[in-house]
Amino acid sequence: MDSLAACIGMYVIGYCKNTGLDTENLKINIDWEKRLKEKPFYIKNINVAIDLPNADVGPRKDALLKVAHSCFIHQTIKANPEISINLT
């Protein structure tokens, strides 16, 4: 989940720099719930909280969330890519 948080953070920082929003003390918190009652086990849901304590996001909230949702890793997870695992 660290890679997802880092990706979202990079997109958020880029947006904030372009719009003049303060990113000092930015935090991206991720929490997830596992499905472990029956196989296959997997992550059931992922919750991401973006904390920009020094920025007045105001009317930019929707745009900022749209940018966060466009993170490359988020989009990859949503696309449910085929994963090939090999032993070499």
N, C-alpha and C positions, 0 to 999 in steps of 0.2 A: 504494500500500500504506500510505501515511501515514494515509489516512483510516480504514482498517481498524484500524490500531494505535491511533489516537486514540479511536475508538469503543470498542474493547475496554478501553482505559485508563480511559475515563469510567465504564464499567460496573463495572470492578474497583474503582476509587476509591470509587464509591457504595457497593458492598458492604462494603468495608473500613471506611468511615466508620460504617456502620450496625452493624458488629460489633466495632468498636474495634481493628481491625488497623492497624498502622503502615504508611503508604504512602510514607514518606520514602525517597528514592532508587529509587522504582518505575521499572522499565524494561520496555518492551514491545518485544521484538526480533522482526522479521519477516524471513524468508528465503523465497525462492520459486525454483522451477525452471521454466524455459521449455521448451515443446515447439517446437523449431525445425527438426526433420528434414523435415517435410512440411507443406504448407499444409492447413488454416489454422493459423497460429501462434497459440499461446495460453499462458497460465500453466498449467502442468501440476499443480503443487501449491504450497500455501502452508503454511509452518510458523511458528507463533507461540510465542514463549517469554515467559512472564511472570516477571519477577524482582522479588520483594518481599524484599530482603535484611534488612530490619529487622522483619519480621513472622514470628511463629511460627504458620503457617497450621494445622498439626496436623490435627485432625479436620474442619476447615472446607475442606480441599482440594477435595473433590468439589463442594461447594456453590459455591466460588469459580470452579471451572472451568465449572460449569453457567451461572453468571452471565456469564462471559466468552463462552461459546458463544451466549448470547442477545442479544449485541450486534446492533443494527439492521442494520448493514452486513453482518455475517457472515450473518445470516438472509436478507438480500436476495440475496447471492451464491449461497447454497444454493438459493434459489427459482428461480434461472435466469430472471430476468425478461426480457421482451421489451424490446429497446432500439431506439428509433427515432432515426435520425440524419438531420437535414434541413439544408439550406443555405437561409438566408433572405436 
